[in-house]
Amino acid sequence: MRSEPPRPGSLRRRLTLTLIVGAAVLALLFFLVVRTYAQQVAQQSQDRILEASLTSLLDAAVVRDGQIELDVPYAAFAMLDTGADDRVFYAIHQGGELLTGYDNLTDPPFALTPSAEFSTRPFNGAEVRRATLTHSLPASPRPVLLTVSVAQTRDSLAGTLLAISANAAVFGTAFFLLAAGMALWTSASTLRPLGDLAKAVARRGPSDLRPVNRPVPSELSPLVTSLNSLMTRLSHSLTQSETFIAEAAHRVRTPLATVRSHAEATLLRVDKDENRQALRSMIRAIDESSRAAGQLLDHAMVTFRGDQLVKRDIDLVTICSEIVDRLTPVAEMMDLDLTLSSQGPVRIKGDTILIQNAVRNLVDNALKYSPPEKGVHITVSANPGATIAVTDQGGGFPEAQIGLLSQRFQRGDNVKDTVGSGLGLTIASDVAEAHGGRLELKNLNSGGACAILHL
């Protein structure tokens, strides 16, 4: 079992989805960049304050008699005050000896450092940012190393980052929504020329195979060029098909008619019964072949013109009158009356050739299956809709098969001995459907069949 090929997705949906996903990625990158940059700036700000606090403490330290005297200035810790009430820790070491502060805040060794060193570490159950600076104080007989450390919890920094992240998320969401709206508008406007081209082609009639001359974007030019090339080839092929059908109908019917004439002439000159029977069988076979070939070509013509239906203002009464005039001699040879009745012109929009084909096949069937000295009647009516009804006084349609007789090559069981191809009703049904109608088959209460062409 062959699997169905995958259906291509919507180009508009794909373009919109691509743009929206791109906008989402950009919004996420915007959020991450802003948050990272804000974190760096906030951290640098805290580090500068910690460094200033260190400098303030170092400036307050003096050496007297080899001992360090330090009066801790209030400003050294006041500058670390934050709205989140962050805790502040400090430690001052002379060499490896703690002079004041928290003993575990700074780890040895205490080496001379050119600038403050910063680190983030846990302390007293909280994460702190620590700044450490070791400075050499001049003294006699040798300089004194003084190590100062100041640490501060990060609650205020975390709050600041949270506020910045929230604002960045708001701006990122707004950017995404704006970009999504722009994506919808962009996809719609970008694909609008393609939709306009499709509508322009769809508005054309089935026989309008002119090249497309409307201006299109350069990206659609190859498509339009290919479409115009296809229309040109299709128009040429359809013209050739129509010519072939018409030529074939003439070339098939004429030789068969000639052979039939020769067979009938020979039949008049033959005396032996077996030879006469053989010639009658030949004439019957020729009739069947001629009728089948003719109706096959008629069916091809109906199919061809039905796909390219060109409707014009026509009068059904005039069409039926012409068919009656043409088939009256045939009816008279079969001892049948062919009549037409109407209450005036019945005008519709339709294809004259197709309707002539349909009515001719219905009348031909009625003449073929009617007993001698009976009549075939055509009724053209405009109410409630345009209809052409062909009635006869033959054996009627088999009730069990009446729904199948309009199919190709379907014939009733009661007419197997009569020459026919099973295409007459099919042609009439196809013509009715091409005009938005239907073919109705029914039997008359008084006997006979009725075929109604609803147009």
Rosetta blueprint (number, residue, H / E / L):
1 M L
2 R L
3 S L
4 E L
5 P L
6 P L
7 R L
8 P L
9 G L
10 S L
11 L H
12 R H
13 R H
14 R H
15 L H
16 T H
17 L H
18 T H
19 L H
20 I H
21 V H
22 G H
23 A H
24 A H
25 V H
26 L H
27 A H
28 L H
29 L H
30 F H
31 F H
32 L H
33 V H
34 V H
35 R H
36 T H
37 Y H
38 A H
39 Q H
40 Q H
41 V H
42 A H
43 Q H
44 Q H
45 S H
46 Q H
47 D H
48 R H
49 I H
50 L H
51 E H
52 A H
53 S H
54 L H
55 T H
56 S H
57 L H
58 L H
59 D H
60 A L
61 A E
62 V E
63 V E
64 R E
65 D L
66 G L
67 Q E
68 I E
69 E E
70 L E
71 D L
72 V L
73 P L
74 Y L
75 A H
76 A H
77 F H
78 A H
79 M L
80 L L
81 D L
82 T L
83 G L
84 A L
85 D L
86 D L
87 R L
88 V E
89 F E
90 Y E
91 A E
92 I E
93 H E
94 Q E
95 G L
96 G L
97 E E
98 L E
99 L E
100 T E
101 G E
102 Y L
103 D H
104 N H
105 L H
106 T L
107 D L
108 P L
109 P L
110 F L
111 A L
112 L L
113 T L
114 P L
115 S L
116 A L
117 E E
118 F E
119 S E
120 T E
121 R E
122 P E
123 F E
124 N L
125 G L
126 A E
127 E E
128 V E
129 R E
130 R E
131 A E
132 T E
133 L E
134 T E
135 H E
136 S E
137 L E
138 P L
139 A L
140 S L
141 P L
142 R L
143 P L
144 V E
145 L E
146 L E
147 T E
148 V E
149 S E
150 V E
151 A E
152 Q E
153 T E
154 R L
155 D H
156 S H
157 L H
158 A H
159 G H
160 T H
161 L H
162 L H
163 A H
164 I H
165 S H
166 A H
167 N H
168 A H
169 A H
170 V H
171 F H
172 G H
173 T H
174 A H
175 F H
176 F H
177 L H
178 L H
179 A H
180 A H
181 G H
182 M H
183 A H
184 L H
185 W H
186 T H
187 S H
188 A H
189 S H
190 T H
191 L H
192 R H
193 P H
194 L H
195 G H
196 D H
197 L H
198 A H
199 K H
200 A H
201 V H
202 A H
203 R L
204 R L
205 G L
206 P L
207 S L
208 D L
209 L L
210 R L
211 P L
212 V L
213 N L
214 R L
215 P L
216 V L
217 P L
218 S H
219 E H
220 L H
221 S H
222 P H
223 L H
224 V H
225 T H
226 S H
227 L H
228 N H
229 S H
230 L H
231 M H
232 T H
233 R H
234 L H
235 S H
236 H H
237 S H
238 L H
239 T H
240 Q H
241 S H
242 E H
243 T H
244 F H
245 I H
246 A H
247 E H
248 A H
249 A H
250 H H
251 R H
252 V H
253 R H
254 T H
255 P H
256 L H
257 A H
258 T H
259 V H
260 R H
261 S H
262 H H
263 A H
264 E H
265 A H
266 T H
267 L H
268 L H
269 R H
270 V L
271 D L
272 K L
273 D H
274 E H
275 N H
276 R H
277 Q H
278 A H
279 L H
280 R H
281 S H
282 M H
283 I H
284 R H
285 A H
286 I H
287 D H
288 E H
289 S H
290 S H
291 R H
292 A H
293 A H
294 G H
295 Q H
296 L H
297 L H
298 D H
299 H H
300 A H
301 M H
302 V H
303 T H
304 F H
305 R H
306 G H
307 D H
308 Q L
309 L L
310 V L
311 K L
312 R E
313 D E
314 I E
315 D E
316 L H
317 V H
318 T H
319 I H
320 C H
321 S H
322 E H
323 I H
324 V H
325 D H
326 R H
327 L H
328 T H
329 P H
330 V H
331 A H
332 E H
333 M H
334 M L
335 D L
336 L L
337 D E
338 L E
339 T E
340 L E
341 S E
342 S E
343 Q L
344 G L
345 P L
346 V L
347 R E
348 I E
349 K E
350 G E
351 D L
352 T H
353 I H
354 L H
355 I H
356 Q H
357 N H
358 A H
359 V H
360 R H
361 N H
362 L H
363 V H
364 D H
365 N H
366 A H
367 L H
368 K H
369 Y H
370 S L
371 P L
372 P L
373 E L
374 K L
375 G E
376 V E
377 H E
378 I E
379 T E
380 V E
381 S E
382 A L
383 N L
384 P L
385 G L
386 A L
387 T E
388 I E
389 A E
390 V E
391 T E
392 D L
393 Q L
394 G L
395 G L
396 G L
397 F L
398 P L
399 E H
400 A H
401 Q H
402 I L
403 G L
404 L L
405 L L
406 S L
407 Q L
408 R L
409 F L
410 Q L
411 R L
412 G L
413 D H
414 N H
415 V H
416 K L
417 D L
418 T L
419 V L
420 G L
421 S L
422 G L
423 L L
424 G H
425 L H
426 T H
427 I H
428 A H
429 S H
430 D H
431 V H
432 A H
433 E H
434 A H
435 H L
436 G L
437 G L
438 R E
439 L E
440 E E
441 L E
442 K E
443 N E
444 L L
445 N L
446 S L
447 G L
448 G L
449 A E
450 C E
451 A E
452 I E
453 L E
454 H E
455 L L
